[in-house]
Amino acid sequence: MEVLISILVISVLSLLSMPVAFSFLAGSLVYFVISGKTLGSIASASFYSMDSYALLALPLFLLAGEIMERGGI
């Protein structure tokens, strides 16, 4: 139920021409308030979800492309 309400908040705010980043922020905050999660669990989940080699691959791929472009490859 919390996810449905969060998606509804994101959709309504997007339809009201609010920037997408703020719509997602508001939807996330609504979800965490309704679900009753603590701030520590939110921070922990955010940190461990960002600890991934797959997320590191994209910026390094862009860096490699920039190095090759400047090097004339």
Beta strands, then each sheet from edge to edge (+ up, - down):
end
